Amino acid sequence: MRSRNENGRYRYKRGETLVGNLEKRYGSDFGVRSDMKLEMLRRQHEEQPLTQLFKEQQDKQ
């Protein structure tokens, strides 16, 4: 599986994807448990798209 599609955007991820897997793949740290599911993380951040979550994470660093 590639981490990005042809135009450089993050590919759509399923809601049951574990946050820990995303953190490993993209080198991010969302500050939550690694066994949390992506759908729960998105609910906590008002249903923001994955690209927006990564952008906010990178801005914090």
CHARMM internal coordinates of N, CA and C (Angstrom, degrees):
IC EDIT
DIST 1 N 1 CA 1.4492
DIST 1 CA 1 C 1.5276
ANGL 1 N 1 CA 1 C 109.01
DIST 1 C 2 N 1.2952
ANGL 1 CA 1 C 2 N 116.32
DIHE 1 N 1 CA 1 C 2 N 133.02
DIST 2 N 2 CA 1.4572
ANGL 1 C 2 N 2 CA 120.89
DIHE 1 CA 1 C 2 N 2 CA 177.35
DIST 2 CA 2 C 1.5170
ANGL 2 N 2 CA 2 C 109.32
DIHE 1 C 2 N 2 CA 2 C -85.64
DIST 2 C 3 N 1.3181
ANGL 2 CA 2 C 3 N 116.07
DIHE 2 N 2 CA 2 C 3 N 154.24
DIST 3 N 3 CA 1.4515
ANGL 2 C 3 N 3 CA 119.53
DIHE 2 CA 2 C 3 N 3 CA -177.38
DIST 3 CA 3 C 1.5337
ANGL 3 N 3 CA 3 C 112.16
DIHE 2 C 3 N 3 CA 3 C -85.43
DIST 3 C 4 N 1.2993
ANGL 3 CA 3 C 4 N 117.39
DIHE 3 N 3 CA 3 C 4 N -21.82
DIST 4 N 4 CA 1.4615
ANGL 3 C 4 N 4 CA 121.17
DIHE 3 CA 3 C 4 N 4 CA 179.28
DIST 4 CA 4 C 1.5202
ANGL 4 N 4 CA 4 C 108.84
DIHE 3 C 4 N 4 CA 4 C -137.08
DIST 4 C 5 N 1.3296
ANGL 4 CA 4 C 5 N 115.75
DIHE 4 N 4 CA 4 C 5 N 159.45
DIST 5 N 5 CA 1.4575
ANGL 4 C 5 N 5 CA 117.71
DIHE 4 CA 4 C 5 N 5 CA 176.66
DIST 5 CA 5 C 1.5278
ANGL 5 N 5 CA 5 C 109.23
DIHE 4 C 5 N 5 CA 5 C -93.00
DIST 5 C 6 N 1.3147
ANGL 5 CA 5 C 6 N 117.48
DIHE 5 N 5 CA 5 C 6 N -171.01
DIST 6 N 6 CA 1.4627
ANGL 5 C 6 N 6 CA 121.25
DIHE 5 CA 5 C 6 N 6 CA -172.00
DIST 6 CA 6 C 1.5318
ANGL 6 N 6 CA 6 C 114.28
DIHE 5 C 6 N 6 CA 6 C -61.00
DIST 6 C 7 N 1.3368
ANGL 6 CA 6 C 7 N 117.97
DIHE 6 N 6 CA 6 C 7 N -32.34
DIST 7 N 7 CA 1.4598
ANGL 6 C 7 N 7 CA 118.60
DIHE 6 CA 6 C 7 N 7 CA -176.85
DIST 7 CA 7 C 1.5297
ANGL 7 N 7 CA 7 C 112.53
DIHE 6 C 7 N 7 CA 7 C -93.15
DIST 7 C 8 N 1.3381
ANGL 7 CA 7 C 8 N 117.35
DIHE 7 N 7 CA 7 C 8 N 11.28
DIST 8 N 8 CA 1.4491
ANGL 7 C 8 N 8 CA 120.77
DIHE 7 CA 7 C 8 N 8 CA 174.20
DIST 8 CA 8 C 1.5154
ANGL 8 N 8 CA 8 C 115.29
DIHE 7 C 8 N 8 CA 8 C 90.56
DIST 8 C 9 N 1.3132
ANGL 8 CA 8 C 9 N 118.64
DIHE 8 N 8 CA 8 C 9 N -5.58
DIST 9 N 9 CA 1.4561
ANGL 8 C 9 N 9 CA 121.06
DIHE 8 CA 8 C 9 N 9 CA 179.93
DIST 9 CA 9 C 1.5138
ANGL 9 N 9 CA 9 C 110.53
DIHE 8 C 9 N 9 CA 9 C -81.99
DIST 9 C 10 N 1.3278
ANGL 9 CA 9 C 10 N 115.28
DIHE 9 N 9 CA 9 C 10 N 153.73
DIST 10 N 10 CA 1.4595
ANGL 9 C 10 N 10 CA 119.51
DIHE 9 CA 9 C 10 N 10 CA 176.06
DIST 10 CA 10 C 1.5182
ANGL 10 N 10 CA 10 C 108.71
DIHE 9 C 10 N 10 CA 10 C -68.21
DIST 10 C 11 N 1.3022
ANGL 10 CA 10 C 11 N 115.71
DIHE 10 N 10 CA 10 C 11 N 139.93
DIST 11 N 11 CA 1.4533
ANGL 10 C 11 N 11 CA 120.55
DIHE 10 CA 10 C 11 N 11 CA 179.63
DIST 11 CA 11 C 1.5168
ANGL 11 N 11 CA 11 C 110.00
DIHE 10 C 11 N 11 CA 11 C -72.64
DIST 11 C 12 N 1.3136
ANGL 11 CA 11 C 12 N 115.45
DIHE 11 N 11 CA 11 C 12 N 157.92
DIST 12 N 12 CA 1.4588
ANGL 11 C 12 N 12 CA 121.18
DIHE 11 CA 11 C 12 N 12 CA 177.06
DIST 12 CA 12 C 1.5211
ANGL 12 N 12 CA 12 C 108.87
DIHE 11 C 12 N 12 CA 12 C -62.42
DIST 12 C 13 N 1.3171
ANGL 12 CA 12 C 13 N 116.80
DIHE 12 N 12 CA 12 C 13 N 132.53
DIST 13 N 13 CA 1.4600
ANGL 12 C 13 N 13 CA 121.78
DIHE 12 CA 12 C 13 N 13 CA 178.12
DIST 13 CA 13 C 1.5080
ANGL 13 N 13 CA 13 C 109.35
DIHE 12 C 13 N 13 CA 13 C -113.74
DIST 13 C 14 N 1.3250
ANGL 13 CA 13 C 14 N 116.26
DIHE 13 N 13 CA 13 C 14 N 143.63
DIST 14 N 14 CA 1.4574
ANGL 13 C 14 N 14 CA 121.41
DIHE 13 CA 13 C 14 N 14 CA 178.38
DIST 14 CA 14 C 1.5154
ANGL 14 N 14 CA 14 C 110.13
DIHE 13 C 14 N 14 CA 14 C -71.89
DIST 14 C 15 N 1.3109
ANGL 14 CA 14 C 15 N 116.39
DIHE 14 N 14 CA 14 C 15 N 152.71
DIST 15 N 15 CA 1.4482
ANGL 14 C 15 N 15 CA 122.29
DIHE 14 CA 14 C 15 N 15 CA -177.22
DIST 15 CA 15 C 1.5099
ANGL 15 N 15 CA 15 C 114.29
DIHE 14 C 15 N 15 CA 15 C -64.53
DIST 15 C 16 N 1.3431
ANGL 15 CA 15 C 16 N 117.29
DIHE 15 N 15 CA 15 C 16 N -25.03
DIST 16 N 16 CA 1.4538
ANGL 15 C 16 N 16 CA 118.44
DIHE 15 CA 15 C 16 N 16 CA -178.45
DIST 16 CA 16 C 1.5306
ANGL 16 N 16 CA 16 C 113.11
DIHE 15 C 16 N 16 CA 16 C -87.26
DIST 16 C 17 N 1.3187
ANGL 16 CA 16 C 17 N 117.29
DIHE 16 N 16 CA 16 C 17 N 4.55
DIST 17 N 17 CA 1.4516
ANGL 16 C 17 N 17 CA 121.44
DIHE 16 CA 16 C 17 N 17 CA 175.42
DIST 17 CA 17 C 1.5208
ANGL 17 N 17 CA 17 C 109.27
DIHE 16 C 17 N 17 CA 17 C -63.23
DIST 17 C 18 N 1.3177
ANGL 17 CA 17 C 18 N 117.23
DIHE 17 N 17 CA 17 C 18 N 134.68
DIST 18 N 18 CA 1.4582
ANGL 17 C 18 N 18 CA 120.79
DIHE 17 CA 17 C 18 N 18 CA 179.38
DIST 18 CA 18 C 1.5251
ANGL 18 N 18 CA 18 C 110.68
DIHE 17 C 18 N 18 CA 18 C -78.69
DIST 18 C 19 N 1.3175
ANGL 18 CA 18 C 19 N 115.82
DIHE 18 N 18 CA 18 C 19 N 137.69
DIST 19 N 19 CA 1.4639
ANGL 18 C 19 N 19 CA 121.38
DIHE 18 CA 18 C 19 N 19 CA -179.31
DIST 19 CA 19 C 1.5273
ANGL 19 N 19 CA 19 C 110.42
DIHE 18 C 19 N 19 CA 19 C -59.59
DIST 19 C 20 N 1.3299
ANGL 19 CA 19 C 20 N 117.44
DIHE 19 N 19 CA 19 C 20 N -37.00
DIST 20 N 20 CA 1.4619
ANGL 19 C 20 N 20 CA 120.87
DIHE 19 CA 19 C 20 N 20 CA 178.99
DIST 20 CA 20 C 1.5153
ANGL 20 N 20 CA 20 C 112.65
DIHE 19 C 20 N 20 CA 20 C -58.21
DIST 20 C 21 N 1.3352
ANGL 20 CA 20 C 21 N 117.20
DIHE 20 N 20 CA 20 C 21 N -37.13
DIST 21 N 21 CA 1.4649
ANGL 20 C 21 N 21 CA 120.48
DIHE 20 CA 20 C 21 N 21 CA 177.66
DIST 21 CA 21 C 1.5214
ANGL 21 N 21 CA 21 C 110.99
DIHE 20 C 21 N 21 CA 21 C -66.82
DIST 21 C 22 N 1.3184
ANGL 21 CA 21 C 22 N 116.91
DIHE 21 N 21 CA 21 C 22 N -39.68
DIST 22 N 22 CA 1.4673
ANGL 21 C 22 N 22 CA 120.40
DIHE 21 CA 21 C 22 N 22 CA 177.89
DIST 22 CA 22 C 1.5188
ANGL 22 N 22 CA 22 C 110.90
DIHE 21 C 22 N 22 CA 22 C -66.40
DIST 22 C 23 N 1.3282
ANGL 22 CA 22 C 23 N 116.20
DIHE 22 N 22 CA 22 C 23 N -40.80
DIST 23 N 23 CA 1.4645
ANGL 22 C 23 N 23 CA 120.13
DIHE 22 CA 22 C 23 N 23 CA 179.93
DIST 23 CA 23 C 1.5280
ANGL 23 N 23 CA 23 C 110.97
DIHE 22 C 23 N 23 CA 23 C -62.43
DIST 23 C 24 N 1.3283
ANGL 23 CA 23 C 24 N 116.19
DIHE 23 N 23 CA 23 C 24 N -40.87
DIST 24 N 24 CA 1.4698
ANGL 23 C 24 N 24 CA 119.36
DIHE 23 CA 23 C 24 N 24 CA 178.09
DIST 24 CA 24 C 1.5171
ANGL 24 N 24 CA 24 C 111.63
DIHE 23 C 24 N 24 CA 24 C -66.45
DIST 24 C 25 N 1.3279
ANGL 24 CA 24 C 25 N 115.87
DIHE 24 N 24 CA 24 C 25 N -46.26
DIST 25 N 25 CA 1.4609
ANGL 24 C 25 N 25 CA 120.43
DIHE 24 CA 24 C 25 N 25 CA -175.43
DIST 25 CA 25 C 1.5265
ANGL 25 N 25 CA 25 C 112.47
DIHE 24 C 25 N 25 CA 25 C -65.57
DIST 25 C 26 N 1.3336
ANGL 25 CA 25 C 26 N 117.01
DIHE 25 N 25 CA 25 C 26 N -41.92
DIST 26 N 26 CA 1.4600
ANGL 25 C 26 N 26 CA 120.33
DIHE 25 CA 25 C 26 N 26 CA -173.86
DIST 26 CA 26 C 1.5228
ANGL 26 N 26 CA 26 C 113.54
DIHE 25 C 26 N 26 CA 26 C -104.70
DIST 26 C 27 N 1.3396
ANGL 26 CA 26 C 27 N 118.20
DIHE 26 N 26 CA 26 C 27 N 0.44
DIST 27 N 27 CA 1.4569
ANGL 26 C 27 N 27 CA 121.06
DIHE 26 CA 26 C 27 N 27 CA 177.60
DIST 27 CA 27 C 1.5137
ANGL 27 N 27 CA 27 C 113.45
DIHE 26 C 27 N 27 CA 27 C 67.45
DIST 27 C 28 N 1.3138
ANGL 27 CA 27 C 28 N 117.13
DIHE 27 N 27 CA 27 C 28 N 35.98
DIST 28 N 28 CA 1.4590
ANGL 27 C 28 N 28 CA 122.05
DIHE 27 CA 27 C 28 N 28 CA -179.27
DIST 28 CA 28 C 1.5203
ANGL 28 N 28 CA 28 C 110.08
DIHE 27 C 28 N 28 CA 28 C -110.09
DIST 28 C 29 N 1.3223
ANGL 28 CA 28 C 29 N 116.09
DIHE 28 N 28 CA 28 C 29 N 167.43
DIST 29 N 29 CA 1.4592
ANGL 28 C 29 N 29 CA 121.70
DIHE 28 CA 28 C 29 N 29 CA 173.54
DIST 29 CA 29 C 1.5177
ANGL 29 N 29 CA 29 C 107.29
DIHE 28 C 29 N 29 CA 29 C -139.81
DIST 29 C 30 N 1.3245
ANGL 29 CA 29 C 30 N 116.56
DIHE 29 N 29 CA 29 C 30 N 109.49
DIST 30 N 30 CA 1.4585
ANGL 29 C 30 N 30 CA 121.22
DIHE 29 CA 29 C 30 N 30 CA -177.74
DIST 30 CA 30 C 1.5197
ANGL 30 N 30 CA 30 C 112.58
DIHE 29 C 30 N 30 CA 30 C -86.95
DIST 30 C 31 N 1.3380
ANGL 30 CA 30 C 31 N 117.54
DIHE 30 N 30 CA 30 C 31 N -4.49
DIST 31 N 31 CA 1.4482
ANGL 30 C 31 N 31 CA 120.82
DIHE 30 CA 30 C 31 N 31 CA 177.98
DIST 31 CA 31 C 1.5220
ANGL 31 N 31 CA 31 C 113.93
DIHE 30 C 31 N 31 CA 31 C 73.73
DIST 31 C 32 N 1.3250
ANGL 31 CA 31 C 32 N 116.46
DIHE 31 N 31 CA 31 C 32 N 25.27
DIST 32 N 32 CA 1.4667
ANGL 31 C 32 N 32 CA 121.41
DIHE 31 CA 31 C 32 N 32 CA 177.85
DIST 32 CA 32 C 1.5263
ANGL 32 N 32 CA 32 C 108.07
DIHE 31 C 32 N 32 CA 32 C -127.26
DIST 32 C 33 N 1.3280
ANGL 32 CA 32 C 33 N 115.88
DIHE 32 N 32 CA 32 C 33 N 170.96
DIST 33 N 33 CA 1.4647
ANGL 32 C 33 N 33 CA 119.87
DIHE 32 CA 32 C 33 N 33 CA 178.50
DIST 33 CA 33 C 1.5196
ANGL 33 N 33 CA 33 C 110.95
DIHE 32 C 33 N 33 CA 33 C -63.05
DIST 33 C 34 N 1.3102
ANGL 33 CA 33 C 34 N 116.32
DIHE 33 N 33 CA 33 C 34 N 143.48
DIST 34 N 34 CA 1.4660
ANGL 33 C 34 N 34 CA 120.11
DIHE 33 CA 33 C 34 N 34 CA -177.34
DIST 34 CA 34 C 1.5218
ANGL 34 N 34 CA 34 C 112.93
DIHE 33 C 34 N 34 CA 34 C -70.91
DIST 34 C 35 N 1.3471
ANGL 34 CA 34 C 35 N 117.62
DIHE 34 N 34 CA 34 C 35 N -17.56
DIST 35 N 35 CA 1.4599
ANGL 34 C 35 N 35 CA 118.83
DIHE 34 CA 34 C 35 N 35 CA 179.09
DIST 35 CA 35 C 1.5318
ANGL 35 N 35 CA 35 C 112.78
DIHE 34 C 35 N 35 CA 35 C -91.73
DIST 35 C 36 N 1.3431
ANGL 35 CA 35 C 36 N 116.81
DIHE 35 N 35 CA 35 C 36 N 6.36
DIST 36 N 36 CA 1.4670
ANGL 35 C 36 N 36 CA 120.74
DIHE 35 CA 35 C 36 N 36 CA 175.64
DIST 36 CA 36 C 1.5310
ANGL 36 N 36 CA 36 C 109.00
DIHE 35 C 36 N 36 CA 36 C -71.98
DIST 36 C 37 N 1.3057
ANGL 36 CA 36 C 37 N 116.42
DIHE 36 N 36 CA 36 C 37 N 143.22
DIST 37 N 37 CA 1.4619
ANGL 36 C 37 N 37 CA 120.55
DIHE 36 CA 36 C 37 N 37 CA 178.56
DIST 37 CA 37 C 1.5299
ANGL 37 N 37 CA 37 C 109.90
DIHE 36 C 37 N 37 CA 37 C -85.56
DIST 37 C 38 N 1.3277
ANGL 37 CA 37 C 38 N 114.72
DIHE 37 N 37 CA 37 C 38 N 152.20
DIST 38 N 38 CA 1.4571
ANGL 37 C 38 N 38 CA 121.32
DIHE 37 CA 37 C 38 N 38 CA -179.03
DIST 38 CA 38 C 1.5193
ANGL 38 N 38 CA 38 C 111.74
DIHE 37 C 38 N 38 CA 38 C -58.36
DIST 38 C 39 N 1.3197
ANGL 38 CA 38 C 39 N 118.21
DIHE 38 N 38 CA 38 C 39 N -39.11
DIST 39 N 39 CA 1.4620
ANGL 38 C 39 N 39 CA 120.60
DIHE 38 CA 38 C 39 N 39 CA -179.05
DIST 39 CA 39 C 1.5279
ANGL 39 N 39 CA 39 C 111.42
DIHE 38 C 39 N 39 CA 39 C -60.85
DIST 39 C 40 N 1.3354
ANGL 39 CA 39 C 40 N 118.24
DIHE 39 N 39 CA 39 C 40 N -36.53
DIST 40 N 40 CA 1.4629
ANGL 39 C 40 N 40 CA 121.73
DIHE 39 CA 39 C 40 N 40 CA 178.49
DIST 40 CA 40 C 1.5407
ANGL 40 N 40 CA 40 C 110.49
DIHE 39 C 40 N 40 CA 40 C -70.81
DIST 40 C 41 N 1.3161
ANGL 40 CA 40 C 41 N 116.98
DIHE 40 N 40 CA 40 C 41 N -40.70
DIST 41 N 41 CA 1.4654
ANGL 40 C 41 N 41 CA 120.68
DIHE 40 CA 40 C 41 N 41 CA 177.25
DIST 41 CA 41 C 1.5303
ANGL 41 N 41 CA 41 C 110.14
DIHE 40 C 41 N 41 CA 41 C -61.04
DIST 41 C 42 N 1.3244
ANGL 41 CA 41 C 42 N 116.40
DIHE 41 N 41 CA 41 C 42 N -42.85
DIST 42 N 42 CA 1.4654
ANGL 41 C 42 N 42 CA 120.11
DIHE 41 CA 41 C 42 N 42 CA 179.54
DIST 42 CA 42 C 1.5211
ANGL 42 N 42 CA 42 C 111.47
DIHE 41 C 42 N 42 CA 42 C -65.94
DIST 42 C 43 N 1.3328
ANGL 42 CA 42 C 43 N 117.73
DIHE 42 N 42 CA 42 C 43 N -36.63
DIST 43 N 43 CA 1.4669
ANGL 42 C 43 N 43 CA 120.41
DIHE 42 CA 42 C 43 N 43 CA 176.41
DIST 43 CA 43 C 1.5211
ANGL 43 N 43 CA 43 C 110.74
DIHE 42 C 43 N 43 CA 43 C -62.69
DIST 43 C 44 N 1.3252
ANGL 43 CA 43 C 44 N 116.64
DIHE 43 N 43 CA 43 C 44 N -40.65
DIST 44 N 44 CA 1.4609
ANGL 43 C 44 N 44 CA 120.61
DIHE 43 CA 43 C 44 N 44 CA 179.27
DIST 44 CA 44 C 1.5239
ANGL 44 N 44 CA 44 C 111.81
DIHE 43 C 44 N 44 CA 44 C -65.04
DIST 44 C 45 N 1.3204
ANGL 44 CA 44 C 45 N 116.53
DIHE 44 N 44 CA 44 C 45 N -26.74
DIST 45 N 45 CA 1.4629
ANGL 44 C 45 N 45 CA 121.63
DIHE 44 CA 44 C 45 N 45 CA -179.27
DIST 45 CA 45 C 1.5306
ANGL 45 N 45 CA 45 C 111.23
DIHE 44 C 45 N 45 CA 45 C -108.29
DIST 45 C 46 N 1.3089
ANGL 45 CA 45 C 46 N 115.62
DIHE 45 N 45 CA 45 C 46 N 33.62
DIST 46 N 46 CA 1.4690
ANGL 45 C 46 N 46 CA 122.79
DIHE 45 CA 45 C 46 N 46 CA 173.32
DIST 46 CA 46 C 1.5238
ANGL 46 N 46 CA 46 C 113.50
DIHE 45 C 46 N 46 CA 46 C 55.82
DIST 46 C 47 N 1.3444
ANGL 46 CA 46 C 47 N 115.73
DIHE 46 N 46 CA 46 C 47 N 44.00
DIST 47 N 47 CA 1.4739
ANGL 46 C 47 N 47 CA 123.07
DIHE 46 CA 46 C 47 N 47 CA 173.92
DIST 47 CA 47 C 1.5322
ANGL 47 N 47 CA 47 C 113.67
DIHE 46 C 47 N 47 CA 47 C 60.54
DIST 47 C 48 N 1.3082
ANGL 47 CA 47 C 48 N 118.21
DIHE 47 N 47 CA 47 C 48 N 31.41
DIST 48 N 48 CA 1.4662
ANGL 47 C 48 N 48 CA 120.98
DIHE 47 CA 47 C 48 N 48 CA 177.79
DIST 48 CA 48 C 1.5242
ANGL 48 N 48 CA 48 C 109.93
DIHE 47 C 48 N 48 CA 48 C -67.84
DIST 48 C 49 N 1.3209
ANGL 48 CA 48 C 49 N 117.04
DIHE 48 N 48 CA 48 C 49 N 148.24
DIST 49 N 49 CA 1.4645
ANGL 48 C 49 N 49 CA 119.97
DIHE 48 CA 48 C 49 N 49 CA 176.31
DIST 49 CA 49 C 1.5308
ANGL 49 N 49 CA 49 C 110.50
DIHE 48 C 49 N 49 CA 49 C -66.42
DIST 49 C 50 N 1.3067
ANGL 49 CA 49 C 50 N 116.19
DIHE 49 N 49 CA 49 C 50 N 158.54
DIST 50 N 50 CA 1.4583
ANGL 49 C 50 N 50 CA 121.98
DIHE 49 CA 49 C 50 N 50 CA -178.60
DIST 50 CA 50 C 1.5242
ANGL 50 N 50 CA 50 C 111.67
DIHE 49 C 50 N 50 CA 50 C -59.36
DIST 50 C 51 N 1.3095
ANGL 50 CA 50 C 51 N 117.22
DIHE 50 N 50 CA 50 C 51 N -39.06
DIST 51 N 51 CA 1.4715
ANGL 50 C 51 N 51 CA 119.59
DIHE 50 CA 50 C 51 N 51 CA 179.84
DIST 51 CA 51 C 1.5266
ANGL 51 N 51 CA 51 C 110.84
DIHE 50 C 51 N 51 CA 51 C -62.00
DIST 51 C 52 N 1.3204
ANGL 51 CA 51 C 52 N 117.60
DIHE 51 N 51 CA 51 C 52 N -37.91
DIST 52 N 52 CA 1.4635
ANGL 51 C 52 N 52 CA 121.22
DIHE 51 CA 51 C 52 N 52 CA 179.00
DIST 52 CA 52 C 1.5270
ANGL 52 N 52 CA 52 C 110.78
DIHE 51 C 52 N 52 CA 52 C -68.29
DIST 52 C 53 N 1.3256
ANGL 52 CA 52 C 53 N 117.28
DIHE 52 N 52 CA 52 C 53 N -39.22
DIST 53 N 53 CA 1.4662
ANGL 52 C 53 N 53 CA 120.78
DIHE 52 CA 52 C 53 N 53 CA 177.45
DIST 53 CA 53 C 1.5262
ANGL 53 N 53 CA 53 C 110.84
DIHE 52 C 53 N 53 CA 53 C -62.13
DIST 53 C 54 N 1.3365
ANGL 53 CA 53 C 54 N 116.93
DIHE 53 N 53 CA 53 C 54 N -43.20
DIST 54 N 54 CA 1.4495
ANGL 53 C 54 N 54 CA 120.06
DIHE 53 CA 53 C 54 N 54 CA 178.49
DIST 54 CA 54 C 1.5249
ANGL 54 N 54 CA 54 C 111.17
DIHE 53 C 54 N 54 CA 54 C -66.31
DIST 54 C 55 N 1.3196
ANGL 54 CA 54 C 55 N 117.17
DIHE 54 N 54 CA 54 C 55 N -38.85
DIST 55 N 55 CA 1.4566
ANGL 54 C 55 N 55 CA 120.36
DIHE 54 CA 54 C 55 N 55 CA 179.67
DIST 55 CA 55 C 1.5289
ANGL 55 N 55 CA 55 C 110.79
DIHE 54 C 55 N 55 CA 55 C -63.80
DIST 55 C 56 N 1.3108
ANGL 55 CA 55 C 56 N 117.38
DIHE 55 N 55 CA 55 C 56 N -43.46
DIST 56 N 56 CA 1.4538
ANGL 55 C 56 N 56 CA 120.91
DIHE 55 CA 55 C 56 N 56 CA 177.75
DIST 56 CA 56 C 1.5218
ANGL 56 N 56 CA 56 C 111.16
DIHE 55 C 56 N 56 CA 56 C -63.14
DIST 56 C 57 N 1.3342
ANGL 56 CA 56 C 57 N 116.32
DIHE 56 N 56 CA 56 C 57 N -39.35
DIST 57 N 57 CA 1.4507
ANGL 56 C 57 N 57 CA 121.21
DIHE 56 CA 56 C 57 N 57 CA 179.00
DIST 57 CA 57 C 1.5304
ANGL 57 N 57 CA 57 C 110.37
DIHE 56 C 57 N 57 CA 57 C -63.15
DIST 57 C 58 N 1.3260
ANGL 57 CA 57 C 58 N 117.48
DIHE 57 N 57 CA 57 C 58 N -43.30
DIST 58 N 58 CA 1.4536
ANGL 57 C 58 N 58 CA 121.50
DIHE 57 CA 57 C 58 N 58 CA -179.42
DIST 58 CA 58 C 1.5250
ANGL 58 N 58 CA 58 C 111.07
DIHE 57 C 58 N 58 CA 58 C -68.27
DIST 58 C 59 N 1.3343
ANGL 58 CA 58 C 59 N 117.61
DIHE 58 N 58 CA 58 C 59 N -33.70
DIST 59 N 59 CA 1.4630
ANGL 58 C 59 N 59 CA 121.01
DIHE 58 CA 58 C 59 N 59 CA 179.00
DIST 59 CA 59 C 1.5232
ANGL 59 N 59 CA 59 C 111.31
DIHE 58 C 59 N 59 CA 59 C -67.17
DIST 59 C 60 N 1.3397
ANGL 59 CA 59 C 60 N 117.15
DIHE 59 N 59 CA 59 C 60 N -30.46
DIST 60 N 60 CA 1.4581
ANGL 59 C 60 N 60 CA 121.47
DIHE 59 CA 59 C 60 N 60 CA 179.63
DIST 60 CA 60 C 1.5247
ANGL 60 N 60 CA 60 C 111.82
DIHE 59 C 60 N 60 CA 60 C -69.52
DIST 60 C 61 N 1.3291
ANGL 60 CA 60 C 61 N 115.94
DIHE 60 N 60 CA 60 C 61 N -28.10
DIST 61 N 61 CA 1.4729
ANGL 60 C 61 N 61 CA 120.17
DIHE 60 CA 60 C 61 N 61 CA -176.40
DIST 61 CA 61 C 1.4554
ANGL 61 N 61 CA 61 C 110.60
DIHE 60 C 61 N 61 CA 61 C -83.76
END
COOR INIT
IC SEED 1 N 1 CA 1 C
IC BUILD
